[in-house]
Amino acid sequence: MLWITNLFPKIGSSYGKEVDNLFWFIFWISLFFFLIVQIAMIYFVVRYRNRREEEVSNIEGNNFLEITWTIIPTIILVIIFFYGVYVFDNFQRRPPANSLEIKVIGHQWWWEFQYPNGYTTRDTLIVPTNKPIKLIMTSTDVIHSFYVRSFRIKEDAVPGRYTWTWFKVVEPGVYDIQCAEYCGSRHSKMIGYIKAVNRNDFESWLASVSKETDLSSLSPVEKGKKLSQIKGCTSCHSVDGSQLVGPTWKGLYSHEVVVLENGKEKKLIADENYLRESILNPNAKIVKGFQNIMPSYQGQLNEDEILSIIEYIKSLK
């Protein structure tokens, strides 16, 4: 029966074994009673099949049997309930006090990770091994579900509120992240990775990227390019003319675009004001042929950052 236990990916978190033990406890109990019911059903179908025309007796019932098959399942369900509460409360909901807190923001259709030093990554979360990691999650648009099979964790990222989960990676490696809540047309593409490295390598990496959080020394175009990558703009808008979820940025500035405003077609020039409005209020004017799915970046970008992104768009001729 070893092949059954190999159906799941290798455990990568400190409490993954507890989750698996709970699963297999429920699985074997369910299988045991399933086989009893199926074997008994087959036996009685064969043993008491109708072989000739005859009157059958009317069985009123058996109080002992009815009480027995009510009490035993009830006891089993109570045991499963408290076992589940024990695993959930003692392992998944009690992060150690020395946990490293990382913010996770779900977007359609990518993950944003913010480190305590302000550094942000997209779809790749780098963490140290043997260090508790607490993820504080939210979403900018719809409900997403942060799911890491190898860690046996899944938690919803909900717009307008914070949720959290935690884990501790036991060995270095790369672990898949999936969104387990249908979130739109590109839901299946919302994947990411957790890269676990040893403590020294993580500290060295974090120290090196801390320098990248200071964008003040960059030109407006370079700063805008960096911000568009950090904020995930280029996951929906190409910079080479290819078509993605949103209109390409290449050759956009100063050219005519056809938009839908209040359901009516309208032609306008993509100038600075149009680009700024599209960043802060993307639902006001929808480019014809594209869906109204872009979230607002109101409150996520200051004026200097907005201008830098606009300068970057202007440079893509």
C-alpha positions as CSV (number, residue, x, y, z in Angstrom):
1,M,0.0,0.0,0.0
2,L,3.0,2.3,-0.1
3,W,1.9,3.6,-3.5
4,I,-1.1,5.3,-1.9
5,T,1.1,7.3,0.5
6,N,3.2,8.5,-2.5
7,L,0.2,10.2,-4.2
8,F,1.0,13.5,-2.4
9,P,4.2,15.6,-3.0
10,K,7.0,15.2,-0.5
11,I,6.3,17.1,2.8
12,G,8.3,20.4,2.9
13,S,7.0,22.1,6.0
14,S,7.5,21.3,9.7
15,Y,3.8,20.4,10.4
16,G,2.9,18.8,7.1
17,K,3.2,15.3,8.7
18,E,0.4,16.2,11.2
19,V,-1.9,17.2,8.3
20,D,-1.1,14.0,6.5
21,N,-1.7,11.9,9.6
22,L,-5.2,13.5,10.0
23,F,-6.0,12.8,6.4
24,W,-4.9,9.2,6.5
25,F,-6.8,8.7,9.8
26,I,-10.0,9.8,8.1
27,F,-9.2,7.9,4.9
28,W,-8.7,4.5,6.5
29,I,-11.8,4.8,8.7
30,S,-13.8,5.8,5.6
31,L,-12.4,2.9,3.6
32,F,-13.1,0.4,6.4
33,F,-16.8,1.3,6.6
34,F,-17.1,1.6,2.8
35,L,-15.9,-1.9,2.4
36,I,-18.2,-3.2,5.1
37,V,-21.2,-1.6,3.5
38,Q,-20.3,-2.7,0.0
39,I,-19.5,-6.3,0.9
40,A,-22.6,-6.6,3.0
41,M,-24.7,-5.1,0.2
42,I,-23.3,-7.5,-2.4
43,Y,-23.8,-10.5,0.0
44,F,-27.4,-9.7,0.7
45,V,-28.2,-9.0,-3.0
46,V,-26.9,-12.4,-3.9
47,R,-28.0,-14.4,-0.8
48,Y,-31.6,-13.1,-0.8
49,R,-32.2,-12.6,-4.5
50,N,-35.7,-13.5,-5.7
51,R,-35.6,-17.0,-7.0
52,R,-39.4,-17.7,-7.1
53,E,-42.7,-16.1,-6.4
54,E,-43.2,-16.1,-2.7
55,E,-44.5,-13.8,0.0
56,V,-41.8,-12.1,2.0
57,S,-42.1,-11.2,5.7
58,N,-42.5,-7.6,6.8
59,I,-39.5,-6.6,9.0
60,E,-40.4,-3.8,11.4
61,G,-36.9,-2.9,12.4
62,N,-34.3,-3.6,15.1
63,N,-33.8,-1.0,17.8
64,F,-30.5,-2.4,18.9
65,L,-29.0,-2.2,15.3
66,E,-30.4,1.3,14.8
67,I,-29.0,2.6,18.0
68,T,-25.7,0.9,17.3
69,W,-25.2,2.3,13.8
70,T,-26.2,5.8,15.1
71,I,-23.9,5.9,18.2
72,I,-20.8,4.4,16.6
73,P,-20.6,6.9,13.7
74,T,-21.4,9.7,16.0
75,I,-18.5,8.8,18.3
76,I,-16.2,8.5,15.2
77,L,-17.3,11.9,13.9
78,V,-16.7,13.5,17.3
79,I,-13.2,12.0,17.4
80,I,-12.5,13.3,13.8
81,F,-13.8,16.7,14.7
82,F,-11.6,17.1,17.8
83,Y,-8.6,15.6,16.0
84,G,-9.0,18.2,13.3
85,V,-9.4,21.0,15.8
86,Y,-6.2,19.9,17.5
87,V,-4.2,19.9,14.3
88,F,-5.6,23.2,13.1
89,D,-5.3,25.1,16.4
90,N,-2.0,23.6,17.7
91,F,-0.1,23.7,14.4
92,Q,-1.6,25.9,11.7
93,R,-2.9,28.7,13.8
94,R,0.0,29.2,16.3
95,P,3.0,30.8,14.5
96,P,6.1,31.2,16.7
97,A,6.8,34.6,18.1
98,N,10.1,34.9,16.1
99,S,8.4,34.4,12.7
100,L,9.5,36.5,9.7
101,E,6.4,38.4,8.5
102,I,5.9,38.8,4.8
103,K,2.9,40.5,3.2
104,V,1.2,38.6,0.3
105,I,-1.1,40.5,-2.1
106,G,-3.2,38.6,-4.6
107,H,-3.8,40.1,-8.0
108,Q,-5.5,38.9,-11.1
109,W,-3.4,36.8,-11.9
110,W,-0.2,37.0,-9.9
111,W,1.2,37.1,-6.4
112,E,3.0,40.0,-4.8
113,F,5.4,39.4,-1.9
114,Q,6.5,42.3,0.3
115,Y,9.5,41.9,2.7
116,P,9.9,43.9,5.9
117,N,12.7,46.0,4.2
118,G,10.2,47.1,1.5
119,Y,11.6,44.9,-1.2
120,T,8.9,43.4,-3.4
121,T,8.9,40.3,-5.6
122,R,6.5,38.9,-8.1
123,D,5.4,35.2,-8.1
124,T,8.6,34.1,-6.4
125,L,9.0,34.0,-2.6
126,I,12.5,33.5,-1.3
127,V,12.6,32.3,2.4
128,P,15.2,30.7,4.7
129,T,14.9,27.1,5.9
130,N,14.2,26.3,9.5
131,K,12.8,29.8,10.1
132,P,9.1,30.3,10.8
133,I,7.5,32.4,8.1
134,K,4.2,34.2,8.7
135,L,2.3,35.3,5.6
136,I,-0.2,38.2,6.1
137,M,-2.5,38.1,3.1
138,T,-5.0,40.3,1.3
139,S,-6.2,40.8,-2.3
140,T,-6.8,43.8,-4.6
141,D,-9.6,42.5,-6.6
142,V,-11.3,39.1,-6.0
143,I,-10.8,36.2,-3.6
144,H,-7.7,34.2,-4.2
145,S,-6.5,31.1,-2.3
146,F,-2.8,30.7,-1.5
147,Y,-2.1,27.0,-1.8
148,V,1.2,25.2,-1.4
149,R,0.7,21.4,-1.7
150,S,4.1,20.5,-0.3
151,F,3.5,22.5,2.9
152,R,-0.1,21.3,3.3
153,I,-1.3,24.9,3.6
154,K,-4.2,26.8,1.9
155,E,-5.5,30.2,3.0
156,D,-7.8,32.7,1.2
157,A,-6.6,36.1,0.3
158,V,-9.7,38.3,0.6
159,P,-10.2,41.9,-0.6
160,G,-10.7,44.4,2.2
161,R,-9.4,42.3,5.0
162,Y,-6.3,40.4,6.2
163,T,-5.9,36.7,6.6
164,W,-2.8,34.8,7.6
165,T,-1.0,31.5,7.7
166,W,2.5,30.3,8.5
167,F,5.0,27.6,7.7
168,K,8.6,26.5,8.4
169,V,10.5,24.9,5.5
170,V,12.5,21.9,6.6
171,E,14.9,21.6,3.6
172,P,16.1,23.8,0.7
173,G,14.2,23.5,-2.6
174,V,11.6,25.0,-4.9
175,Y,7.9,24.5,-4.0
176,D,4.9,25.3,-6.2
177,I,2.3,28.0,-5.3
178,Q,-1.2,27.7,-6.8
179,C,-4.3,29.7,-6.6
180,A,-7.0,27.3,-5.4
181,E,-10.0,29.7,-5.8
182,Y,-11.4,30.4,-9.3
183,C,-10.5,34.0,-9.9
184,G,-11.2,34.7,-13.6
185,S,-10.2,33.7,-17.1
186,R,-6.5,33.3,-16.3
187,H,-6.9,31.5,-13.0
188,S,-4.9,28.5,-14.1
189,K,-2.0,30.7,-14.9
190,M,-1.8,32.1,-11.4
191,I,1.1,30.1,-10.2
192,G,4.3,31.0,-8.3
193,Y,7.2,29.4,-6.4
194,I,8.7,29.4,-3.0
195,K,12.4,29.1,-3.1
196,A,13.9,27.9,0.2
197,V,17.6,28.5,0.8
198,N,19.8,28.2,3.9
199,R,19.9,31.0,6.5
200,N,23.2,32.5,5.4
201,D,22.3,32.6,1.7
202,F,19.0,34.2,2.6
203,E,20.6,36.9,4.7
204,S,23.1,37.6,1.9
205,W,20.4,37.9,-0.7
206,L,18.2,40.1,1.5
207,A,21.1,42.5,2.1
208,S,21.9,42.7,-1.6
209,V,18.3,43.4,-2.7
210,S,17.8,46.0,0.1
211,K,19.8,48.3,-2.1
212,E,17.3,47.9,-4.9
213,T,14.5,49.3,-2.8
214,D,16.0,52.8,-3.1
215,L,14.8,54.0,-6.5
216,S,15.7,57.6,-6.0
217,S,19.0,57.3,-7.9
218,L,17.3,56.0,-11.1
219,S,16.1,58.1,-14.0
220,P,12.3,58.5,-14.4
221,V,12.2,55.9,-17.2
222,E,14.4,53.4,-15.3
223,K,12.3,54.0,-12.2
224,G,9.1,53.5,-14.1
225,K,10.3,50.3,-15.7
226,K,11.3,48.9,-12.3
227,L,7.9,49.9,-10.7
228,S,6.0,48.3,-13.6
229,Q,7.8,45.1,-12.9
230,I,7.3,45.3,-9.1
231,K,3.6,46.1,-9.4
232,G,2.9,43.5,-12.0
233,C,1.9,45.8,-14.8
234,T,3.9,43.9,-17.4
235,S,2.0,40.7,-16.6
236,C,-1.0,42.1,-18.4
237,H,0.6,44.8,-20.6
238,S,3.3,43.8,-23.1
239,V,6.2,46.2,-24.0
240,D,7.0,44.6,-27.3
241,G,3.7,44.9,-29.1
242,S,2.4,41.4,-28.4
243,Q,-1.1,41.1,-27.0
244,L,-1.8,40.0,-23.5
245,V,-4.8,40.6,-21.2
246,G,-4.5,44.4,-21.6
247,P,-3.4,46.7,-24.4
248,T,0.3,46.8,-25.2
249,W,2.3,49.7,-24.0
250,K,4.5,49.8,-27.1
251,G,3.6,52.8,-29.3
252,L,0.7,53.7,-27.0
253,Y,1.7,57.2,-26.0
254,S,0.4,60.0,-28.3
255,H,-1.5,57.6,-30.5
256,E,-5.3,57.4,-31.0
257,V,-7.2,54.7,-29.0
258,V,-10.8,53.7,-29.2
259,V,-12.4,53.3,-25.8
260,L,-15.8,52.6,-24.3
261,E,-17.0,55.3,-21.9
262,N,-20.4,54.6,-20.3
263,G,-21.1,52.1,-23.0
264,K,-20.4,54.5,-25.9
265,E,-17.4,54.3,-28.3
266,K,-15.1,57.3,-28.1
267,K,-11.8,58.1,-29.8
268,L,-9.0,59.9,-27.9
269,I,-5.3,60.5,-27.8
270,A,-3.3,58.5,-25.2
271,D,-1.6,61.5,-23.5
272,E,-0.4,61.9,-19.9
273,N,-3.9,62.6,-18.5
274,Y,-5.3,59.5,-20.2
275,L,-2.5,57.3,-18.9
276,R,-2.8,58.7,-15.4
277,E,-6.6,58.1,-15.3
278,S,-6.1,54.6,-16.6
279,I,-3.8,53.8,-13.7
280,L,-6.0,55.3,-11.0
281,N,-9.4,54.7,-12.5
282,P,-9.1,52.0,-15.1
283,N,-12.8,51.3,-15.2
284,A,-13.7,54.8,-16.5
285,K,-12.5,54.2,-20.1
286,I,-12.1,50.6,-21.4
287,V,-10.1,50.1,-24.5
288,K,-12.3,48.5,-27.1
289,G,-11.7,44.7,-27.4
290,F,-10.5,44.3,-23.9
291,Q,-12.2,43.2,-20.6
292,N,-12.9,45.5,-17.7
293,I,-10.7,43.6,-15.2
294,M,-7.8,46.0,-14.3
295,P,-7.8,46.9,-10.6
296,S,-7.2,50.5,-9.5
297,Y,-3.8,51.5,-8.2
298,Q,-5.3,54.4,-6.2
299,G,-3.4,54.6,-2.9
300,Q,-0.7,52.1,-4.1
301,L,1.3,54.6,-6.1
302,N,2.2,58.2,-5.3
303,E,2.4,61.0,-7.9
304,D,6.1,60.6,-8.5
305,E,5.7,56.9,-9.1
306,I,2.8,57.5,-11.5
307,L,4.8,60.0,-13.5
308,S,7.7,57.6,-13.7
309,I,5.5,54.8,-15.1
310,I,4.1,57.3,-17.6
311,E,7.6,58.3,-18.7
312,Y,8.5,54.7,-19.2
313,I,5.3,54.1,-21.3
314,K,6.3,57.2,-23.4
315,S,9.7,55.7,-24.0
316,L,8.2,52.6,-25.6
317,K,7.9,53.8,-29.2
